[in-house]
């Protein structure tokens, strides 16, 4: 008895859709930030995937693939962009299904909700921690008096001076390795004056021992 084997099905390869991206819009305030070339490249690719309000769901792996680098490299630069308040990561999204939601900050005076309405693209609702923070902030605003306002003003001025000194330090180094080392030292609480004295002596931040 003879058996006729079924014919092997031909597998048609899917032709990838052509990339429709033709331009990327980045915020002007990055000119005031100590942005490295690597971080700028990541920002440009991220912005090419954003909607008109700056929201994007693109994954780090996709950005890494576009740039021809590792996802770890993209993650490092994305963290720097978030620390510099150029990019904001929006919490509450299902990151296992799609890339995390990130927003490029074109205007710091526009909230996430207002930006979402501009783009007509709703974002995830607040999580419990964010709701508690908003309630706490409202209570503080309701109960604060003149002395608290003065204290808040002094705190803002102090923070501004600190941020200016940090920016000055970050701009005083030239290599990526020095920038990474300096960032770690600052975030670990190393006194800025000590770092400034070390750099002003013409010494590399890589040799800083504390």
LUMROKOL-502567 format. One record per residue (C-alpha): residue number from 1; residue in one letter; x, y, z. Coordinates in pm, 1 decimal. Each point is the difference from the previous one (the first is absolute). Last residue first. Layout:
+------+------+----------+----------+----------+
| resi | resn |     east |    north |       up |
+------+------+----------+----------+----------+
|  NUM |    a |        X |        Y |        Z |
...
+------+------+----------+----------+----------+
***
This chain:
+------+------+----------+----------+----------+
| resi | resn |     east |    north |       up |
+------+------+----------+----------+----------+
|  210 |    x |   3817.1 |   6088.5 |   4875.3 |
|  209 |    x |    196.2 |   -225.7 |   -235.9 |
|  208 |    x |    -27.1 |    196.4 |   -326.5 |
|  207 |    x |    223.8 |   -151.7 |   -269.2 |
|  206 |    x |   -281.9 |    -37.2 |   -255.2 |
|  205 |    x |    -89.0 |    367.0 |     60.3 |
|  204 |    x |    318.5 |     85.9 |   -186.9 |
|  203 |    x |    223.3 |    254.8 |    167.8 |
|  202 |    x |     52.1 |    354.8 |   -127.9 |
|  201 |    x |      4.8 |    146.3 |    349.7 |
|  200 |    x |   -340.7 |    153.1 |    -77.8 |
|  199 |    x |   -139.6 |   -355.5 |    -34.9 |
|  198 |    x |     98.7 |    -98.9 |    354.6 |
|  197 |    x |   -114.8 |    330.9 |    151.4 |
|  196 |    x |   -337.5 |    -32.6 |   -177.5 |
|  195 |    x |    -46.0 |   -357.6 |    121.6 |
|  194 |    x |     64.9 |    103.6 |    359.6 |
|  193 |    x |   -236.0 |    296.3 |    -31.8 |
|  192 |    x |   -271.6 |   -228.2 |   -141.4 |
|  191 |    x |      4.9 |   -217.5 |    312.1 |
|  190 |    x |    -45.3 |   -370.4 |    -99.5 |
|  189 |    x |   -362.8 |    -99.6 |     57.9 |
|  188 |    x |    -12.8 |   -330.2 |   -192.0 |
|  187 |    x |   -183.2 |    172.6 |   -286.4 |
|  186 |    x |    289.1 |    241.9 |    -46.5 |
|  185 |    x |    262.7 |   -275.9 |     -1.7 |
|  184 |    x |   -200.5 |   -214.6 |   -244.4 |
|  183 |    x |    -48.2 |    293.8 |   -238.0 |
|  182 |    x |    372.6 |     81.5 |     16.0 |
|  181 |    x |     92.9 |   -358.8 |    -92.0 |
|  180 |    x |   -242.3 |     -3.7 |   -298.2 |
|  179 |    x |    123.8 |    339.1 |   -119.9 |
|  178 |    x |    363.0 |   -106.7 |     35.5 |
|  177 |    x |    -67.2 |   -314.3 |   -205.2 |
|  176 |    x |   -193.6 |    197.6 |   -265.4 |
|  175 |    x |    291.9 |    240.1 |    -46.7 |
|  174 |    x |      3.8 |    380.0 |     19.9 |
|  173 |    x |    -41.8 |    110.4 |    358.9 |
|  172 |    x |    -73.2 |    358.0 |    109.3 |
|  171 |    x |   -360.5 |     -7.7 |   -125.7 |
|  170 |    x |   -102.6 |   -245.4 |    272.7 |
|  169 |    x |    152.3 |    226.2 |    266.7 |
|  168 |    x |   -182.8 |    310.0 |   -124.5 |
|  167 |    x |   -329.3 |   -191.2 |    -14.8 |
|  166 |    x |     48.7 |   -117.9 |    358.6 |
|  165 |    x |     79.5 |    358.4 |    110.7 |
|  164 |    x |   -312.9 |    131.3 |   -171.2 |
|  163 |    x |   -211.3 |   -273.9 |    157.1 |
|  162 |    x |    132.4 |     87.3 |    348.4 |
|  161 |    x |    -70.6 |    370.9 |    -49.7 |
|  160 |    x |   -354.1 |    -83.6 |   -114.1 |
|  159 |    x |    -51.3 |   -230.4 |    297.9 |
|  158 |    x |    104.8 |    277.4 |    238.6 |
|  157 |    x |   -234.5 |    245.8 |   -168.7 |
|  156 |    x |   -284.3 |   -251.7 |     17.9 |
|  155 |    x |     67.3 |    -66.6 |    368.9 |
|  154 |    x |      6.9 |    371.2 |     77.8 |
|  153 |    x |   -337.0 |     42.7 |   -173.5 |
|  152 |    x |   -146.7 |   -294.9 |    188.5 |
|  151 |    x |    116.2 |    146.8 |    329.8 |
|  150 |    x |   -161.8 |    332.1 |    -86.0 |
|  149 |    x |   -324.3 |   -176.2 |    -89.7 |
|  148 |    x |     14.4 |   -197.0 |    324.3 |
|  147 |    x |     36.7 |    322.2 |    197.0 |
|  146 |    x |   -296.7 |    153.4 |   -183.1 |
|  145 |    x |   -234.9 |   -288.5 |     84.7 |
|  144 |    x |    -54.5 |   -356.4 |   -130.4 |
|  143 |    x |   -316.1 |   -188.9 |     88.8 |
|  142 |    x |   -179.0 |    -19.9 |   -335.6 |
|  141 |    x |    318.1 |    -49.0 |   -202.9 |
|  140 |    x |    110.8 |   -283.9 |    230.7 |
|  139 |    x |   -338.1 |   -168.3 |    -29.7 |
|  138 |    x |      7.8 |     26.2 |   -379.6 |
|  137 |    x |    353.5 |   -147.8 |    -13.6 |
|  136 |    x |   -104.8 |   -295.5 |    217.5 |
|  135 |    x |   -294.7 |    -73.8 |   -225.5 |
|  134 |    x |    225.7 |     19.6 |   -308.7 |
|  133 |    x |    258.4 |   -232.0 |    159.5 |
|  132 |    x |   -267.6 |   -250.7 |     95.8 |
|  131 |    x |   -128.2 |     -4.1 |   -359.7 |
|  130 |    x |    354.5 |    -52.6 |   -133.6 |
|  129 |    x |     58.7 |   -295.8 |    233.3 |
|  128 |    x |   -333.8 |   -155.0 |    -90.2 |
|  127 |    x |     65.1 |      3.9 |   -377.4 |
|  126 |    x |   -125.6 |    281.1 |   -218.3 |
|  125 |    x |   -194.4 |    -95.7 |   -312.4 |
|  124 |    x |    177.9 |   -119.8 |   -318.4 |
|  123 |    x |     30.6 |    247.8 |   -281.9 |
|  122 |    x |   -272.3 |    119.2 |   -237.1 |
|  121 |    x |    100.0 |     94.4 |   -356.9 |
|  120 |    x |   -177.0 |    311.4 |   -131.1 |
|  119 |    x |    348.4 |    150.5 |    -45.7 |
|  118 |    x |   -105.3 |    326.8 |    162.3 |
|  117 |    x |   -200.7 |   -194.0 |    258.2 |
|  116 |    x |    309.2 |   -206.4 |     86.3 |
|  115 |    x |    208.3 |    314.9 |     34.7 |
|  114 |    x |   -258.6 |    136.7 |    242.8 |
|  113 |    x |      9.4 |   -323.9 |    203.2 |
|  112 |    x |    380.7 |    -18.4 |      3.6 |
|  111 |    x |     14.3 |    357.7 |    125.9 |
|  110 |    x |    107.9 |    296.1 |   -214.9 |
|  109 |    x |    231.3 |    248.2 |    176.3 |
|  108 |    x |    306.8 |   -213.8 |    -78.9 |
|  107 |    x |    -44.5 |     68.3 |   -372.1 |
|  106 |    x |    166.2 |   -229.3 |   -256.5 |
|  105 |    x |     48.6 |   -278.8 |    253.7 |
|  104 |    x |     36.5 |   -323.0 |   -196.3 |
|  103 |    x |   -250.4 |   -243.3 |    145.8 |
|  102 |    x |     64.3 |   -367.8 |     59.2 |
|  101 |    x |   -243.6 |   -288.9 |     13.7 |
|  100 |    x |    175.4 |   -330.5 |     57.9 |
|   99 |    x |     22.8 |   -229.6 |   -300.8 |
|   98 |    x |   -287.1 |   -237.9 |    -62.3 |
|   97 |    x |   -152.6 |   -310.8 |    152.0 |
|   96 |    x |    250.8 |    -66.0 |    278.7 |
|   95 |    x |     13.1 |    373.8 |     76.9 |
|   94 |    x |   -366.3 |     19.1 |     93.9 |
|   93 |    x |    -19.5 |    368.5 |     81.9 |
|   92 |    x |    -37.7 |    148.5 |    351.0 |
|   91 |    x |    292.2 |    241.1 |     10.8 |
|   90 |    x |     80.5 |    268.2 |   -258.8 |
|   89 |    x |    373.1 |     38.7 |    -64.5 |
|   88 |    x |    101.8 |    363.0 |    -49.7 |
|   87 |    x |    254.9 |    115.9 |   -256.7 |
|   86 |    x |    198.2 |    324.7 |     -3.2 |
|   85 |    x |      1.0 |     22.0 |    377.7 |
|   84 |    x |    383.0 |    -30.6 |     17.0 |
|   83 |    x |    -42.5 |   -312.4 |    215.0 |
|   82 |    x |   -241.3 |   -141.6 |   -260.4 |
|   81 |    x |    243.6 |     64.1 |   -286.2 |
|   80 |    x |    275.9 |   -162.2 |    207.0 |
|   79 |    x |   -215.3 |   -308.7 |     60.3 |
|   78 |    x |    -70.2 |    -19.0 |   -375.0 |
|   77 |    x |    376.9 |     13.6 |    -65.9 |
|   76 |    x |     64.9 |   -298.3 |    225.4 |
|   75 |    x |   -299.2 |   -196.4 |   -133.9 |
|   74 |    x |    116.8 |     61.0 |   -359.6 |
|   73 |    x |    342.1 |   -141.5 |     85.3 |
|   72 |    x |   -159.6 |   -300.0 |    170.7 |
|   71 |    x |   -219.0 |    -54.6 |   -309.4 |
|   70 |    x |    319.2 |    -48.8 |   -198.5 |
|   69 |    x |     93.8 |    217.2 |   -299.6 |
|   68 |    x |    -88.6 |      6.6 |   -371.1 |
|   67 |    x |   -197.1 |    323.7 |     29.4 |
|   66 |    x |   -329.5 |   -132.2 |   -137.8 |
|   65 |    x |     44.0 |   -332.8 |    183.1 |
|   64 |    x |     70.3 |    178.1 |    329.3 |
|   63 |    x |   -313.5 |    210.6 |    -46.8 |
|   62 |    x |   -203.3 |   -315.5 |    -63.0 |
|   61 |    x |    154.0 |   -172.6 |    303.9 |
|   60 |    x |    -80.1 |    302.8 |    218.1 |
|   59 |    x |   -366.8 |    -44.8 |    -87.6 |
|   58 |    x |   -216.5 |    261.2 |   -174.2 |
|   57 |    x |   -311.2 |    107.5 |    193.5 |
|   56 |    x |     32.4 |    374.9 |    -73.5 |
|   55 |    x |   -158.8 |    322.6 |    123.8 |
|   54 |    x |    141.0 |    338.7 |   -110.1 |
|   53 |    x |   -325.8 |    191.9 |    -47.9 |
|   52 |    x |      8.6 |    -28.5 |   -381.6 |
|   51 |    x |     54.7 |   -376.8 |     13.7 |
|   50 |    x |    341.0 |   -148.8 |     65.7 |
|   49 |    x |    190.2 |   -263.9 |   -201.9 |
|   48 |    x |    247.7 |    244.2 |   -159.6 |
|   47 |    x |     44.9 |    155.8 |    343.8 |
|   46 |    x |    152.0 |   -323.9 |    131.7 |
|   45 |    x |    246.4 |    -10.9 |   -291.7 |
|   44 |    x |    110.6 |    359.5 |     65.2 |
|   43 |    x |     23.1 |    -52.3 |    376.1 |
|   42 |    x |    219.4 |   -309.5 |    -44.2 |
|   41 |    x |    232.8 |    195.7 |   -231.0 |
|   40 |    x |     15.1 |    288.7 |    248.7 |
|   39 |    x |     92.0 |   -237.6 |    283.6 |
|   38 |    x |    293.8 |   -134.9 |   -201.0 |
|   37 |    x |    116.6 |    350.8 |    -99.3 |
|   36 |    x |      2.6 |    109.9 |    363.8 |
|   35 |    x |   -251.9 |    245.7 |    146.6 |
|   34 |    x |    107.6 |    244.3 |    270.6 |
|   33 |    x |   -334.3 |    187.1 |    -25.7 |
|   32 |    x |    -66.5 |    359.4 |   -110.1 |
|   31 |    x |    -22.3 |    -92.1 |   -369.6 |
|   30 |    x |   -243.0 |   -275.6 |    107.1 |
|   29 |    x |   -250.5 |    283.9 |     54.7 |
|   28 |    x |    -77.3 |      1.9 |   -372.8 |
|   27 |    x |   -210.1 |   -318.5 |     14.3 |
|   26 |    x |     58.3 |   -267.8 |   -268.1 |
|   25 |    x |   -212.3 |    -60.3 |   -310.5 |
|   24 |    x |     85.6 |   -302.3 |   -215.5 |
|   23 |    x |    -32.1 |    -38.4 |   -378.0 |
|   22 |    x |    -80.9 |   -243.2 |   -282.4 |
|   21 |    x |   -150.7 |   -300.0 |    174.8 |
|   20 |    x |   -197.2 |   -220.7 |   -237.3 |
|   19 |    x |    230.1 |   -302.6 |     29.9 |
|   18 |    x |    -98.9 |   -242.1 |   -274.9 |
|   17 |    x |   -213.3 |   -296.7 |    105.9 |
|   16 |    x |    195.4 |   -321.4 |     34.3 |
|   15 |    x |    -61.3 |   -250.3 |   -280.8 |
|   14 |    x |   -144.5 |   -311.7 |    151.5 |
|   13 |    x |    163.7 |   -315.0 |   -125.6 |
|   12 |    x |   -236.0 |   -234.9 |   -175.9 |
|   11 |    x |     20.8 |   -354.3 |    122.7 |
|   10 |    x |    -78.3 |   -249.0 |   -272.0 |
|    9 |    x |   -194.7 |   -292.8 |    127.8 |
|    8 |    x |    153.9 |   -340.2 |    -55.0 |
|    7 |    x |   -225.7 |   -216.8 |   -208.3 |
|    6 |    x |   -189.4 |   -263.9 |    188.4 |
|    5 |    x |    153.8 |   -347.5 |     -6.5 |
|    4 |    x |   -177.3 |   -246.3 |   -223.4 |
|    3 |    x |    -26.8 |   -341.4 |    163.2 |
|    2 |    x |     22.6 |   -320.3 |   -200.7 |
|    1 |    x |   -144.6 |   -335.1 |    101.7 |
+------+------+----------+----------+----------+
***
